[in-house]
Amino acid sequence: MNHTLELTDEELRLLQSALHSYLDDFGHEEADVLRRIKELAAKLPTPGVPDD
């Protein structure tokens, strides 16, 4: 199942910042969580750059 979120550039920046902060709080024993968060963050577009 796929979901679509419509975010403003400001909301997207906030989401990216939150994910990076979340990543910074994990240690080495949560490698699977780190990997999944990095995969999720990689799916996010760059704020202000239109999707093609």
PDB file as gemmi writes it, atoms N, CA and C in Angstrom:
CRYST1    1.000    1.000    1.000  90.00  90.00  90.00 P 1                      
ATOM      1  N   MET A   1       0.831  -1.161   0.000  1.00  0.00           N  
ATOM      2  CA  MET A   1       0.000   0.000   0.000  1.00  0.00           C  
ATOM      3  C   MET A   1       0.891   1.244   0.000  1.00  0.00           C  
ATOM      4  N   ASN A   2       0.552   2.211  -0.818  1.00  0.00           N  
ATOM      5  CA  ASN A   2       1.273   3.478  -0.868  1.00  0.00           C  
ATOM      6  C   ASN A   2       0.402   4.578  -0.293  1.00  0.00           C  
ATOM      7  N   HIS A   3       1.039   5.556   0.311  1.00  0.00           N  
ATOM      8  CA  HIS A   3       0.349   6.710   0.871  1.00  0.00           C  
ATOM      9  C   HIS A   3       0.984   7.965   0.306  1.00  0.00           C  
ATOM     10  N   THR A   4       0.180   8.983   0.126  1.00  0.00           N  
ATOM     11  CA  THR A   4       0.682  10.252  -0.379  1.00  0.00           C  
ATOM     12  C   THR A   4       0.454  11.333   0.662  1.00  0.00           C  
ATOM     13  N   LEU A   5       1.490  12.088   0.952  1.00  0.00           N  
ATOM     14  CA  LEU A   5       1.391  13.242   1.846  1.00  0.00           C  
ATOM     15  C   LEU A   5       1.714  14.480   1.043  1.00  0.00           C  
ATOM     16  N   GLU A   6       0.912  15.500   1.200  1.00  0.00           N  
ATOM     17  CA  GLU A   6       1.225  16.778   0.576  1.00  0.00           C  
ATOM     18  C   GLU A   6       1.743  17.692   1.667  1.00  0.00           C  
ATOM     19  N   LEU A   7       3.002  18.103   1.514  1.00  0.00           N  
ATOM     20  CA  LEU A   7       3.665  18.929   2.514  1.00  0.00           C  
ATOM     21  C   LEU A   7       4.139  20.223   1.874  1.00  0.00           C  
ATOM     22  N   THR A   8       4.085  21.297   2.632  1.00  0.00           N  
ATOM     23  CA  THR A   8       4.710  22.535   2.185  1.00  0.00           C  
ATOM     24  C   THR A   8       6.217  22.355   2.310  1.00  0.00           C  
ATOM     25  N   ASP A   9       6.980  23.258   1.692  1.00  0.00           N  
ATOM     26  CA  ASP A   9       8.440  23.169   1.834  1.00  0.00           C  
ATOM     27  C   ASP A   9       8.838  23.268   3.302  1.00  0.00           C  
ATOM     28  N   GLU A  10       8.164  24.110   4.061  1.00  0.00           N  
ATOM     29  CA  GLU A  10       8.478  24.253   5.489  1.00  0.00           C  
ATOM     30  C   GLU A  10       8.189  22.953   6.245  1.00  0.00           C  
ATOM     31  N   GLU A  11       7.072  22.303   5.946  1.00  0.00           N  
ATOM     32  CA  GLU A  11       6.743  21.038   6.605  1.00  0.00           C  
ATOM     33  C   GLU A  11       7.741  19.949   6.225  1.00  0.00           C  
ATOM     34  N   LEU A  12       8.169  19.946   4.963  1.00  0.00           N  
ATOM     35  CA  LEU A  12       9.153  18.961   4.509  1.00  0.00           C  
ATOM     36  C   LEU A  12      10.480  19.163   5.221  1.00  0.00           C  
ATOM     37  N   ARG A  13      10.914  20.404   5.365  1.00  0.00           N  
ATOM     38  CA  ARG A  13      12.152  20.689   6.100  1.00  0.00           C  
ATOM     39  C   ARG A  13      12.045  20.220   7.554  1.00  0.00           C  
ATOM     40  N   LEU A  14      10.889  20.456   8.158  1.00  0.00           N  
ATOM     41  CA  LEU A  14      10.668  20.026   9.534  1.00  0.00           C  
ATOM     42  C   LEU A  14      10.735  18.506   9.646  1.00  0.00           C  
ATOM     43  N   LEU A  15      10.114  17.803   8.720  1.00  0.00           N  
ATOM     44  CA  LEU A  15      10.139  16.340   8.723  1.00  0.00           C  
ATOM     45  C   LEU A  15      11.564  15.824   8.554  1.00  0.00           C  
ATOM     46  N   GLN A  16      12.308  16.404   7.628  1.00  0.00           N  
ATOM     47  CA  GLN A  16      13.695  15.985   7.426  1.00  0.00           C  
ATOM     48  C   GLN A  16      14.533  16.252   8.666  1.00  0.00           C  
ATOM     49  N   SER A  17      14.335  17.403   9.281  1.00  0.00           N  
ATOM     50  CA  SER A  17      15.064  17.735  10.503  1.00  0.00           C  
ATOM     51  C   SER A  17      14.731  16.752  11.622  1.00  0.00           C  
ATOM     52  N   ALA A  18      13.458  16.414  11.750  1.00  0.00           N  
ATOM     53  CA  ALA A  18      13.032  15.466  12.788  1.00  0.00           C  
ATOM     54  C   ALA A  18      13.651  14.093  12.564  1.00  0.00           C  
ATOM     55  N   LEU A  19      13.682  13.632  11.315  1.00  0.00           N  
ATOM     56  CA  LEU A  19      14.285  12.327  11.018  1.00  0.00           C  
ATOM     57  C   LEU A  19      15.780  12.328  11.329  1.00  0.00           C  
ATOM     58  N   HIS A  20      16.470  13.399  10.969  1.00  0.00           N  
ATOM     59  CA  HIS A  20      17.909  13.471  11.256  1.00  0.00           C  
ATOM     60  C   HIS A  20      18.170  13.521  12.765  1.00  0.00           C  
ATOM     61  N   SER A  21      17.331  14.240  13.505  1.00  0.00           N  
ATOM     62  CA  SER A  21      17.483  14.283  14.970  1.00  0.00           C  
ATOM     63  C   SER A  21      17.237  12.913  15.566  1.00  0.00           C  
ATOM     64  N   TYR A  22      16.229  12.232  15.059  1.00  0.00           N  
ATOM     65  CA  TYR A  22      15.899  10.881  15.516  1.00  0.00           C  
ATOM     66  C   TYR A  22      17.080   9.950  15.267  1.00  0.00           C  
ATOM     67  N   LEU A  23      17.682  10.052  14.077  1.00  0.00           N  
ATOM     68  CA  LEU A  23      18.848   9.225  13.746  1.00  0.00           C  
ATOM     69  C   LEU A  23      20.000   9.479  14.704  1.00  0.00           C  
ATOM     70  N   ASP A  24      20.225  10.733  15.043  1.00  0.00           N  
ATOM     71  CA  ASP A  24      21.341  11.104  15.917  1.00  0.00           C  
ATOM     72  C   ASP A  24      21.210  10.503  17.317  1.00  0.00           C  
ATOM     73  N   ASP A  25      19.995  10.150  17.723  1.00  0.00           N  
ATOM     74  CA  ASP A  25      19.756   9.621  19.060  1.00  0.00           C  
ATOM     75  C   ASP A  25      19.982   8.112  19.167  1.00  0.00           C  
ATOM     76  N   PHE A  26      20.179   7.420  18.047  1.00  0.00           N  
ATOM     77  CA  PHE A  26      20.332   5.975  18.089  1.00  0.00           C  
ATOM     78  C   PHE A  26      21.788   5.569  18.214  1.00  0.00           C  
ATOM     79  N   GLY A  27      22.000   4.441  18.863  1.00  0.00           N  
ATOM     80  CA  GLY A  27      23.336   3.867  18.981  1.00  0.00           C  
ATOM     81  C   GLY A  27      23.521   2.757  17.966  1.00  0.00           C  
ATOM     82  N   HIS A  28      24.595   2.028  18.099  1.00  0.00           N  
ATOM     83  CA  HIS A  28      24.931   0.984  17.133  1.00  0.00           C  
ATOM     84  C   HIS A  28      24.022  -0.233  17.231  1.00  0.00           C  
ATOM     85  N   GLU A  29      23.407  -0.480  18.359  1.00  0.00           N  
ATOM     86  CA  GLU A  29      22.578  -1.679  18.506  1.00  0.00           C  
ATOM     87  C   GLU A  29      21.247  -1.578  17.779  1.00  0.00           C  
ATOM     88  N   GLU A  30      20.909  -0.411  17.265  1.00  0.00           N  
ATOM     89  CA  GLU A  30      19.652  -0.242  16.531  1.00  0.00           C  
ATOM     90  C   GLU A  30      19.916  -0.136  15.026  1.00  0.00           C  
ATOM     91  N   ALA A  31      20.797  -0.937  14.501  1.00  0.00           N  
ATOM     92  CA  ALA A  31      21.205  -0.841  13.099  1.00  0.00           C  
ATOM     93  C   ALA A  31      20.023  -0.997  12.146  1.00  0.00           C  
ATOM     94  N   ASP A  32      19.086  -1.887  12.453  1.00  0.00           N  
ATOM     95  CA  ASP A  32      17.942  -2.082  11.563  1.00  0.00           C  
ATOM     96  C   ASP A  32      17.064  -0.829  11.520  1.00  0.00           C  
ATOM     97  N   VAL A  33      16.886  -0.161  12.653  1.00  0.00           N  
ATOM     98  CA  VAL A  33      16.088   1.069  12.703  1.00  0.00           C  
ATOM     99  C   VAL A  33      16.805   2.176  11.938  1.00  0.00           C  
ATOM    100  N   LEU A  34      18.110   2.290  12.141  1.00  0.00           N  
ATOM    101  CA  LEU A  34      18.891   3.291  11.427  1.00  0.00           C  
ATOM    102  C   LEU A  34      18.775   3.108   9.913  1.00  0.00           C  
ATOM    103  N   ARG A  35      18.884   1.877   9.475  1.00  0.00           N  
ATOM    104  CA  ARG A  35      18.805   1.580   8.038  1.00  0.00           C  
ATOM    105  C   ARG A  35      17.446   1.987   7.482  1.00  0.00           C  
ATOM    106  N   ARG A  36      16.372   1.646   8.186  1.00  0.00           N  
ATOM    107  CA  ARG A  36      15.028   1.949   7.696  1.00  0.00           C  
ATOM    108  C   ARG A  36      14.759   3.453   7.684  1.00  0.00           C  
ATOM    109  N   ILE A  37      15.261   4.174   8.685  1.00  0.00           N  
ATOM    110  CA  ILE A  37      15.075   5.627   8.713  1.00  0.00           C  
ATOM    111  C   ILE A  37      15.846   6.274   7.567  1.00  0.00           C  
ATOM    112  N   LYS A  38      17.052   5.793   7.309  1.00  0.00           N  
ATOM    113  CA  LYS A  38      17.839   6.336   6.196  1.00  0.00           C  
ATOM    114  C   LYS A  38      17.145   6.071   4.868  1.00  0.00           C  
ATOM    115  N   GLU A  39      16.539   4.897   4.722  1.00  0.00           N  
ATOM    116  CA  GLU A  39      15.793   4.582   3.504  1.00  0.00           C  
ATOM    117  C   GLU A  39      14.595   5.520   3.346  1.00  0.00           C  
ATOM    118  N   LEU A  40      13.909   5.778   4.440  1.00  0.00           N  
ATOM    119  CA  LEU A  40      12.764   6.685   4.409  1.00  0.00           C  
ATOM    120  C   LEU A  40      13.202   8.098   4.057  1.00  0.00           C  
ATOM    121  N   ALA A  41      14.248   8.579   4.696  1.00  0.00           N  
ATOM    122  CA  ALA A  41      14.752   9.929   4.431  1.00  0.00           C  
ATOM    123  C   ALA A  41      15.180  10.077   2.975  1.00  0.00           C  
ATOM    124  N   ALA A  42      15.732   9.028   2.382  1.00  0.00           N  
ATOM    125  CA  ALA A  42      16.174   9.077   0.990  1.00  0.00           C  
ATOM    126  C   ALA A  42      15.002   9.229   0.025  1.00  0.00           C  
ATOM    127  N   LYS A  43      13.817   8.837   0.431  1.00  0.00           N  
ATOM    128  CA  LYS A  43      12.629   8.962  -0.419  1.00  0.00           C  
ATOM    129  C   LYS A  43      12.082  10.386  -0.452  1.00  0.00           C  
ATOM    130  N   LEU A  44      12.469  11.211   0.515  1.00  0.00           N  
ATOM    131  CA  LEU A  44      11.920  12.548   0.588  1.00  0.00           C  
ATOM    132  C   LEU A  44      12.550  13.447  -0.476  1.00  0.00           C  
ATOM    133  N   PRO A  45      11.731  14.266  -1.119  1.00  0.00           N  
ATOM    134  CA  PRO A  45      12.270  15.193  -2.112  1.00  0.00           C  
ATOM    135  C   PRO A  45      13.005  16.344  -1.448  1.00  0.00           C  
ATOM    136  N   THR A  46      13.726  17.094  -2.245  1.00  0.00           N  
ATOM    137  CA  THR A  46      14.413  18.289  -1.747  1.00  0.00           C  
ATOM    138  C   THR A  46      13.413  19.431  -1.719  1.00  0.00           C  
ATOM    139  N   PRO A  47      13.278  20.131  -0.573  1.00  0.00           N  
ATOM    140  CA  PRO A  47      12.337  21.255  -0.510  1.00  0.00           C  
ATOM    141  C   PRO A  47      12.645  22.304  -1.573  1.00  0.00           C  
ATOM    142  N   GLY A  48      11.606  22.786  -2.233  1.00  0.00           N  
ATOM    143  CA  GLY A  48      11.756  23.830  -3.232  1.00  0.00           C  
ATOM    144  C   GLY A  48      12.111  23.343  -4.622  1.00  0.00           C  
ATOM    145  N   VAL A  49      12.401  22.043  -4.765  1.00  0.00           N  
ATOM    146  CA  VAL A  49      12.722  21.487  -6.077  1.00  0.00           C  
ATOM    147  C   VAL A  49      11.500  20.715  -6.578  1.00  0.00           C  
ATOM    148  N   PRO A  50      10.917  21.147  -7.715  1.00  0.00           N  
ATOM    149  CA  PRO A  50       9.710  20.478  -8.205  1.00  0.00           C  
ATOM    150  C   PRO A  50       9.984  19.034  -8.629  1.00  0.00           C  
ATOM    151  N   ASP A  51       8.997  18.170  -8.400  1.00  0.00           N  
ATOM    152  CA  ASP A  51       9.089  16.773  -8.843  1.00  0.00           C  
ATOM    153  C   ASP A  51       8.906  16.736 -10.345  1.00  0.00           C  
ATOM    154  N   ASP A  52       9.656  15.861 -11.014  1.00  0.00           N  
ATOM    155  CA  ASP A  52       9.507  15.723 -12.467  1.00  0.00           C  
ATOM    156  C   ASP A  52       8.692  14.519 -12.811  1.00  0.00           C  
TER     157      ASP A  52                                                      
END                                                                             
